[in-house]
Amino acid sequence: MIEVLWPWVFVLLPLPIIMAVLPRVNSRQISTIRFPLFNRLTAEQQAKSGAHNLLKISAWLMWLALLTAAARPQWIGEAVALPVEGRDLMLAIDLSGSMEQQDMQLNGRPVDRLTALKKVAGDFIQRRQGDRLGLILFGERAYLQAPFTFDIQTVNRLLQEAAIGLAGKSTAIGDAIGLAVKKMRTMDSGNRVLILLTDGANTAGVITPLKAAQLAKAEDVKIYTIGFGAKEMIVNSFFGGQRRINPSSDLDEATMTRIAELTGGQYFRATNTRELEAIYDRLNELEPLTEEDRFYRPTRALYYWPLAIFAGLLLLTLWMQRRWL
């Protein structure tokens, strides 16, 4: 069906008549409706009443077409059910400098943590058909990269375009949680979930992670935290030998565990891409369907049709003026 968003615009329809009958400054009244196209009409030309009436009708139709376009008509289609699984998931991804550590394997070759994350999290996003997703990228500061949307392709593209250090080299875990809570606060959904992945500890920001977790708990936001990074890595020593190091020594697992416990979530530890994939699969089971189906009506703007009619009438009126008057 056709719906008009601003029907009140049509109260302006009699405006030309009102302008015609309003008293002028010298108390004389306008005896006719004034249209710019008639300004050059002489008394002799106006005597041609037939052409003059056609021009007046055309001018009124142009005025009506302009008002119709301004009223924003649109076509409303039939209600379409969205395949919603009832999840509103916000992903918070760490882009700090430590994510460039090359302690991951992807297709048999060493890669940095962010590259591995993009592959696993990208696959997870692609399977979220029907869920609403949001994306926060954080480093020294936290940024909302994608607000909640059903457009999972855009969310995935924004994740794939992320670069290490884009948000700063430090890690503001508390700010990332606080930003997620702020964006979820006004949502009607009762299933607010934040999935936060980091490979370090909170070293920046204006709010501590535990304080932010308390705010999340107050807003019924459940947080699942993921600690990412290998536990052991062999590196070449200065004297030509090899030694084993822990590349995840900075990971604050105690705080990540506490954040999850405070909000009713769970902490996961991923030391390789296989474990990270298993964690994302596990998250599918932890957050089941809880909401009813959602519906939307497809809409299509129609304002350009009355504008096209106006343009056609204008050209026709100009042609009639030149031809007959």
ZADREN-9067 format. One record per residue (C-alpha): residue in three letters; x, y, z. Coordinates in pm, whole numbers, plus 50000, padded with zeros to 5 digits. Layout:
BEGIN
rest ALA | xx X | yy Y | zz Z
...
This chain:
BEGIN
rest MET | xx 50000 | yy 50000 | zz 50000
rest ILE | xx 50098 | yy 50366 | zz 49965
rest GLU | xx 50169 | yy 50565 | zz 50280
rest VAL | xx 50238 | yy 50936 | zz 50318
rest LEU | xx 50486 | yy 51019 | zz 50595
rest TRP | xx 50408 | yy 51389 | zz 50622
rest PRO | xx 50038 | yy 51434 | zz 50524
rest TRP | xx 50024 | yy 51768 | zz 50705
rest VAL | xx 50209 | yy 51920 | zz 50408
rest PHE | xx 49879 | yy 51929 | zz 50217
rest VAL | xx 49748 | yy 52203 | zz 50446
rest LEU | xx 49960 | yy 52429 | zz 50225
rest LEU | xx 49746 | yy 52348 | zz 49922
rest PRO | xx 49533 | yy 52668 | zz 49944
rest LEU | xx 49843 | yy 52885 | zz 50002
rest PRO | xx 49832 | yy 53049 | zz 49652
rest ILE | xx 49470 | yy 53155 | zz 49709
rest ILE | xx 49554 | yy 53291 | zz 50055
rest MET | xx 49844 | yy 53487 | zz 49910
rest ALA | xx 49614 | yy 53623 | zz 49638
rest VAL | xx 49347 | yy 53756 | zz 49874
rest LEU | xx 49576 | yy 53896 | zz 50145
rest PRO | xx 49571 | yy 54280 | zz 50154
rest ARG | xx 49879 | yy 54446 | zz 50014
rest VAL | xx 50074 | yy 54721 | zz 50190
rest ASN | xx 49870 | yy 54993 | zz 50015
rest SER | xx 49544 | yy 54823 | zz 50121
rest ARG | xx 49469 | yy 54714 | zz 49768
rest GLN | xx 49383 | yy 54351 | zz 49718
rest ILE | xx 49519 | yy 54114 | zz 49461
rest SER | xx 49234 | yy 54021 | zz 49231
rest THR | xx 49394 | yy 53714 | zz 49077
rest ILE | xx 49623 | yy 53429 | zz 49173
rest ARG | xx 49978 | yy 53529 | zz 49084
rest PHE | xx 50204 | yy 53274 | zz 48922
rest PRO | xx 50553 | yy 53364 | zz 48793
rest LEU | xx 50473 | yy 53215 | zz 48455
rest PHE | xx 50192 | yy 53470 | zz 48403
rest ASN | xx 50391 | yy 53784 | zz 48481
rest ARG | xx 50453 | yy 53859 | zz 48114
rest LEU | xx 50097 | yy 53807 | zz 48002
rest THR | xx 49948 | yy 54117 | zz 47842
rest ALA | xx 49581 | yy 54206 | zz 47854
rest GLU | xx 49546 | yy 54091 | zz 47499
rest GLN | xx 49707 | yy 53757 | zz 47576
rest GLN | xx 49490 | yy 53706 | zz 47881
rest ALA | xx 49192 | yy 53746 | zz 47657
rest LYS | xx 49274 | yy 53411 | zz 47518
rest SER | xx 49079 | yy 53253 | zz 47800
rest GLY | xx 49117 | yy 52895 | zz 47686
rest ALA | xx 49496 | yy 52898 | zz 47691
rest HIS | xx 49497 | yy 53106 | zz 48006
rest ASN | xx 49278 | yy 52854 | zz 48189
rest LEU | xx 49500 | yy 52566 | zz 48078
rest LEU | xx 49801 | yy 52748 | zz 48216
rest LYS | xx 49625 | yy 52803 | zz 48549
rest ILE | xx 49526 | yy 52438 | zz 48569
rest SER | xx 49883 | yy 52336 | zz 48488
rest ALA | xx 50018 | yy 52569 | zz 48759
rest TRP | xx 49781 | yy 52421 | zz 49017
rest LEU | xx 49883 | yy 52070 | zz 48917
rest MET | xx 50250 | yy 52164 | zz 48952
rest TRP | xx 50182 | yy 52302 | zz 49300
rest LEU | xx 50000 | yy 51981 | zz 49392
rest ALA | xx 50287 | yy 51768 | zz 49256
rest LEU | xx 50541 | yy 51962 | zz 49465
rest LEU | xx 50334 | yy 51919 | zz 49780
rest THR | xx 50294 | yy 51547 | zz 49709
rest ALA | xx 50670 | yy 51503 | zz 49674
rest ALA | xx 50730 | yy 51701 | zz 49994
rest ALA | xx 50482 | yy 51477 | zz 50179
rest ARG | xx 50721 | yy 51184 | zz 50119
rest PRO | xx 50496 | yy 50914 | zz 49973
rest GLN | xx 50630 | yy 50560 | zz 49993
rest TRP | xx 50522 | yy 50211 | zz 49903
rest ILE | xx 50487 | yy 49975 | zz 50200
rest GLY | xx 50518 | yy 49606 | zz 50113
rest GLU | xx 50385 | yy 49302 | zz 50291
rest ALA | xx 50538 | yy 49209 | zz 50626
rest VAL | xx 50845 | yy 48987 | zz 50588
rest ALA | xx 50967 | yy 48767 | zz 50872
rest LEU | xx 51335 | yy 48801 | zz 50960
rest PRO | xx 51517 | yy 48476 | zz 51038
rest VAL | xx 51617 | yy 48610 | zz 51379
rest GLU | xx 51781 | yy 48373 | zz 51626
rest GLY | xx 51721 | yy 48614 | zz 51910
rest ARG | xx 52081 | yy 48723 | zz 51968
rest ASP | xx 52225 | yy 49071 | zz 51994
rest LEU | xx 52600 | yy 49015 | zz 51991
rest MET | xx 52860 | yy 49285 | zz 52031
rest LEU | xx 53214 | yy 49182 | zz 51937
rest ALA | xx 53501 | yy 49373 | zz 52102
rest ILE | xx 53836 | yy 49303 | zz 51934
rest ASP | xx 54178 | yy 49398 | zz 52068
rest LEU | xx 54396 | yy 49583 | zz 51813
rest SER | xx 54683 | yy 49669 | zz 52048
rest GLY | xx 55045 | yy 49626 | zz 51946
rest SER | xx 55076 | yy 49281 | zz 52101
rest MET | xx 54835 | yy 49142 | zz 51841
rest GLU | xx 55120 | yy 49148 | zz 51588
rest GLN | xx 55292 | yy 48864 | zz 51774
rest GLN | xx 55343 | yy 48579 | zz 51524
rest ASP | xx 55262 | yy 48281 | zz 51744
rest MET | xx 54966 | yy 48146 | zz 51544
rest GLN | xx 54947 | yy 47894 | zz 51260
rest LEU | xx 54709 | yy 47930 | zz 50966
rest ASN | xx 54715 | yy 47675 | zz 50683
rest GLY | xx 55054 | yy 47554 | zz 50802
rest ARG | xx 55227 | yy 47891 | zz 50802
rest PRO | xx 55301 | yy 48128 | zz 51090
rest VAL | xx 55080 | yy 48436 | zz 51110
rest ASP | xx 55021 | yy 48712 | zz 51361
rest ARG | xx 54734 | yy 48694 | zz 51608
rest LEU | xx 54514 | yy 48945 | zz 51429
rest THR | xx 54536 | yy 48757 | zz 51098
rest ALA | xx 54434 | yy 48434 | zz 51271
rest LEU | xx 54154 | yy 48612 | zz 51453
rest LYS | xx 54017 | yy 48763 | zz 51132
rest LYS | xx 53990 | yy 48417 | zz 50979
rest VAL | xx 53816 | yy 48252 | zz 51275
rest ALA | xx 53598 | yy 48547 | zz 51379
rest GLY | xx 53511 | yy 48613 | zz 51015
rest ASP | xx 53376 | yy 48258 | zz 50980
rest PHE | xx 53183 | yy 48306 | zz 51304
rest ILE | xx 53025 | yy 48628 | zz 51174
rest GLN | xx 52927 | yy 48467 | zz 50844
rest ARG | xx 52727 | yy 48207 | zz 51037
rest ARG | xx 52533 | yy 48472 | zz 51228
rest GLN | xx 52253 | yy 48500 | zz 50972
rest GLY | xx 51955 | yy 48651 | zz 51153
rest ASP | xx 52152 | yy 48781 | zz 51452
rest ARG | xx 52219 | yy 49148 | zz 51512
rest LEU | xx 52591 | yy 49216 | zz 51535
rest GLY | xx 52796 | yy 49512 | zz 51646
rest LEU | xx 53173 | yy 49563 | zz 51636
rest ILE | xx 53401 | yy 49752 | zz 51873
rest LEU | xx 53773 | yy 49787 | zz 51805
rest PHE | xx 53992 | yy 49890 | zz 52094
rest GLY | xx 54352 | yy 49965 | zz 52172
rest GLU | xx 54449 | yy 50278 | zz 52360
rest ARG | xx 54090 | yy 50388 | zz 52296
rest ALA | xx 53768 | yy 50205 | zz 52213
rest TYR | xx 53576 | yy 50283 | zz 51893
rest LEU | xx 53236 | yy 50168 | zz 51770
rest GLN | xx 53323 | yy 50039 | zz 51425
rest ALA | xx 52977 | yy 49900 | zz 51345
rest PRO | xx 52651 | yy 49965 | zz 51535
rest PHE | xx 52404 | yy 49680 | zz 51577
rest THR | xx 52290 | yy 49563 | zz 51237
rest PHE | xx 52161 | yy 49261 | zz 51050
rest ASP | xx 52412 | yy 49338 | zz 50773
rest ILE | xx 52670 | yy 49077 | zz 50873
rest GLN | xx 52861 | yy 49124 | zz 50547
rest THR | xx 52942 | yy 49483 | zz 50639
rest VAL | xx 53045 | yy 49386 | zz 50993
rest ASN | xx 53279 | yy 49120 | zz 50855
rest ARG | xx 53428 | yy 49360 | zz 50601
rest LEU | xx 53498 | yy 49617 | zz 50872
rest LEU | xx 53669 | yy 49348 | zz 51078
rest GLN | xx 53883 | yy 49236 | zz 50784
rest GLU | xx 53989 | yy 49597 | zz 50723
rest ALA | xx 54107 | yy 49642 | zz 51083
rest ALA | xx 54481 | yy 49694 | zz 51134
rest ILE | xx 54707 | yy 49656 | zz 51436
rest GLY | xx 54760 | yy 49988 | zz 51608
rest LEU | xx 54455 | yy 50144 | zz 51442
rest ALA | xx 54317 | yy 50232 | zz 51786
rest GLY | xx 54656 | yy 50279 | zz 51955
rest LYS | xx 54922 | yy 50044 | zz 52087
rest SER | xx 54794 | yy 50015 | zz 52446
rest THR | xx 54493 | yy 49817 | zz 52570
rest ALA | xx 54181 | yy 49984 | zz 52711
rest ILE | xx 53970 | yy 49684 | zz 52808
rest GLY | xx 53755 | yy 49879 | zz 53053
rest ASP | xx 53670 | yy 50145 | zz 52795
rest ALA | xx 53571 | yy 49877 | zz 52543
rest ILE | xx 53329 | yy 49722 | zz 52794
rest GLY | xx 53193 | yy 50064 | zz 52890
rest LEU | xx 53129 | yy 50156 | zz 52527
rest ALA | xx 52949 | yy 49826 | zz 52466
rest VAL | xx 52727 | yy 49881 | zz 52772
rest LYS | xx 52644 | yy 50232 | zz 52653
rest LYS | xx 52536 | yy 50106 | zz 52311
rest MET | xx 52327 | yy 49823 | zz 52458
rest ARG | xx 52157 | yy 50032 | zz 52726
rest THR | xx 51869 | yy 50149 | zz 52507
rest MET | xx 51808 | yy 49813 | zz 52341
rest ASP | xx 51482 | yy 49627 | zz 52400
rest SER | xx 51642 | yy 49287 | zz 52368
rest GLY | xx 51672 | yy 49083 | zz 52684
rest ASN | xx 51966 | yy 48891 | zz 52543
rest ARG | xx 52257 | yy 49136 | zz 52550
rest VAL | xx 52588 | yy 48964 | zz 52495
rest LEU | xx 52940 | yy 49101 | zz 52464
rest ILE | xx 53219 | yy 48879 | zz 52332
rest LEU | xx 53551 | yy 49040 | zz 52425
rest LEU | xx 53881 | yy 48910 | zz 52289
rest THR | xx 54218 | yy 49033 | zz 52411
rest ASP | xx 54574 | yy 48908 | zz 52439
rest GLY | xx 54695 | yy 49134 | zz 52717
rest ALA | xx 54607 | yy 49336 | zz 53025
rest ASN | xx 54437 | yy 49670 | zz 53074
rest THR | xx 54704 | yy 49939 | zz 53030
rest ALA | xx 54499 | yy 50242 | zz 52921
rest GLY | xx 54156 | yy 50397 | zz 52941
rest VAL | xx 53956 | yy 50596 | zz 53195
rest ILE | xx 53764 | yy 50309 | zz 53353
rest THR | xx 53896 | yy 49986 | zz 53502
rest PRO | xx 53779 | yy 49653 | zz 53360
rest LEU | xx 53614 | yy 49542 | zz 53686
rest LYS | xx 53429 | yy 49872 | zz 53726
rest ALA | xx 53308 | yy 49841 | zz 53368
rest ALA | xx 53201 | yy 49483 | zz 53439
rest GLN | xx 52991 | yy 49605 | zz 53733
rest LEU | xx 52818 | yy 49853 | zz 53501
rest ALA | xx 52756 | yy 49570 | zz 53254
rest LYS | xx 52602 | yy 49360 | zz 53529
rest ALA | xx 52371 | yy 49647 | zz 53626
rest GLU | xx 52252 | yy 49670 | zz 53262
rest ASP | xx 52207 | yy 49291 | zz 53226
rest VAL | xx 52490 | yy 49264 | zz 52974
rest LYS | xx 52653 | yy 48922 | zz 52977
rest ILE | xx 53024 | yy 48916 | zz 52888
rest TYR | xx 53217 | yy 48623 | zz 52747
rest THR | xx 53589 | yy 48690 | zz 52755
rest ILE | xx 53853 | yy 48521 | zz 52540
rest GLY | xx 54223 | yy 48525 | zz 52618
rest PHE | xx 54414 | yy 48477 | zz 52294
rest GLY | xx 54777 | yy 48383 | zz 52238
rest ALA | xx 55011 | yy 48085 | zz 52250
rest LYS | xx 55152 | yy 47968 | zz 52582
rest GLU | xx 55486 | yy 47870 | zz 52439
rest MET | xx 55698 | yy 47989 | zz 52151
rest ILE | xx 56050 | yy 47904 | zz 52035
rest VAL | xx 56266 | yy 48199 | zz 51938
rest ASN | xx 56625 | yy 48237 | zz 51832
rest SER | xx 56859 | yy 48361 | zz 52104
rest PHE | xx 57123 | yy 48629 | zz 52064
rest PHE | xx 57404 | yy 48370 | zz 52053
rest GLY | xx 57250 | yy 48156 | zz 51779
rest GLY | xx 57068 | yy 47904 | zz 51995
rest GLN | xx 56698 | yy 47870 | zz 52065
rest ARG | xx 56491 | yy 47926 | zz 52374
rest ARG | xx 56132 | yy 47889 | zz 52479
rest ILE | xx 55930 | yy 48189 | zz 52588
rest ASN | xx 55570 | yy 48255 | zz 52691
rest PRO | xx 55438 | yy 48516 | zz 52443
rest SER | xx 55121 | yy 48552 | zz 52651
rest SER | xx 55289 | yy 48647 | zz 52977
rest ASP | xx 55106 | yy 48981 | zz 52977
rest LEU | xx 54761 | yy 48821 | zz 52953
rest ASP | xx 54561 | yy 48907 | zz 53266
rest GLU | xx 54357 | yy 48587 | zz 53294
rest ALA | xx 54248 | yy 48661 | zz 53651
rest THR | xx 54076 | yy 48984 | zz 53546
rest MET | xx 53923 | yy 48824 | zz 53238
rest THR | xx 53782 | yy 48544 | zz 53452
rest ARG | xx 53645 | yy 48791 | zz 53707
rest ILE | xx 53475 | yy 49000 | zz 53436
rest ALA | xx 53297 | yy 48692 | zz 53302
rest GLU | xx 53192 | yy 48574 | zz 53648
rest LEU | xx 53054 | yy 48915 | zz 53749
rest THR | xx 52827 | yy 48931 | zz 53444
rest GLY | xx 52718 | yy 48567 | zz 53427
rest GLY | xx 52940 | yy 48487 | zz 53130
rest GLN | xx 53241 | yy 48262 | zz 53094
rest TYR | xx 53614 | yy 48295 | zz 53032
rest PHE | xx 53782 | yy 48098 | zz 52753
rest ARG | xx 54148 | yy 48048 | zz 52673
rest ALA | xx 54257 | yy 48001 | zz 52312
rest THR | xx 54620 | yy 47919 | zz 52239
rest ASN | xx 54571 | yy 47843 | zz 51868
rest THR | xx 54318 | yy 47886 | zz 51589
rest ARG | xx 54168 | yy 47541 | zz 51647
rest GLU | xx 54083 | yy 47625 | zz 52007
rest LEU | xx 53948 | yy 47965 | zz 51903
rest GLU | xx 53716 | yy 47799 | zz 51653
rest ALA | xx 53595 | yy 47561 | zz 51923
rest ILE | xx 53523 | yy 47857 | zz 52153
rest TYR | xx 53310 | yy 48033 | zz 51894
rest ASP | xx 53122 | yy 47708 | zz 51831
rest ARG | xx 53067 | yy 47680 | zz 52205
rest LEU | xx 52923 | yy 48032 | zz 52215
rest ASN | xx 52649 | yy 47919 | zz 51977
rest GLU | xx 52533 | yy 47672 | zz 52241
rest LEU | xx 52561 | yy 47914 | zz 52533
rest GLU | xx 52334 | yy 48176 | zz 52378
rest PRO | xx 52020 | yy 47996 | zz 52254
rest LEU | xx 51711 | yy 48139 | zz 52085
rest THR | xx 51515 | yy 48353 | zz 52330
rest GLU | xx 51313 | yy 48596 | zz 52121
rest GLU | xx 51013 | yy 48574 | zz 51894
rest ASP | xx 51040 | yy 48629 | zz 51522
rest ARG | xx 51079 | yy 48986 | zz 51407
rest PHE | xx 50909 | yy 49135 | zz 51107
rest TYR | xx 50973 | yy 49429 | zz 50883
rest ARG | xx 50790 | yy 49587 | zz 50592
rest PRO | xx 51001 | yy 49671 | zz 50288
rest THR | xx 50957 | yy 50034 | zz 50187
rest ARG | xx 51031 | yy 50216 | zz 49864
rest ALA | xx 51034 | yy 50594 | zz 49828
rest LEU | xx 50799 | yy 50735 | zz 49562
rest TYR | xx 50873 | yy 51108 | zz 49585
rest TYR | xx 51050 | yy 51109 | zz 49248
rest TRP | xx 50724 | yy 51034 | zz 49064
rest PRO | xx 50548 | yy 51360 | zz 49162
rest LEU | xx 50876 | yy 51543 | zz 49098
rest ALA | xx 50884 | yy 51394 | zz 48749
rest ILE | xx 50523 | yy 51504 | zz 48696
rest PHE | xx 50615 | yy 51854 | zz 48810
rest ALA | xx 50906 | yy 51869 | zz 48566
rest GLY | xx 50687 | yy 51746 | zz 48281
rest LEU | xx 50413 | yy 51999 | zz 48357
rest LEU | xx 50670 | yy 52278 | zz 48379
rest LEU | xx 50807 | yy 52197 | zz 48035
rest LEU | xx 50452 | yy 52170 | zz 47897
rest THR | xx 50354 | yy 52504 | zz 48049
rest LEU | xx 50659 | yy 52678 | zz 47906
rest TRP | xx 50582 | yy 52531 | zz 47566
rest MET | xx 50217 | yy 52644 | zz 47582
rest GLN | xx 50323 | yy 52994 | zz 47687
rest ARG | xx 50556 | yy 53028 | zz 47390
rest ARG | xx 50314 | yy 52870 | zz 47148
rest TRP | xx 49981 | yy 53027 | zz 47236
rest LEU | xx 50052 | yy 53345 | zz 47428
